[in-house]
Amino acid sequence: MPWVRRQIEEKLGFAPYLGTLNIRLTKESSRRKELLEKARRFEILPEENYCTGILFEACVKGLGCGVVQPQIPSYPKDVLEVVAALNLRERFKLEDGCQVSVDVIV
């Protein structure tokens, strides 16, 4: 969505690739997700009829990216949406089931 792309560019300094890398968290990493409460965050302000989101600065394998958390009550707690300036799946040759480490910048 153009309004989300614009805000990510303003807040993290890159224009995101169209699409996110959705990461399914393990039980252990789901517990660690609670640490995001201490991380620096940016609010993504919605257009009409959309939800707000929380944006965190992060890295995947040393590449700057962001984690987006849509503020929807029914959104799965065990999923991270990662945005970057390029297609992370292609860049790191990721396939379904690959393990990926995301470092959120605090």
Buried (B, 14 or more C-beta within 10 A) or exposed (E): EEEBBEBBEEBBEBEBBEEBBEBEBEEEBBEEBEEBEEBEBBEBEBEEEBEEBBBBBBBBEEEBBBBBBBEEEEEEEEBBBBBBBEEBBEBBEBEEEEEBEBEBEE
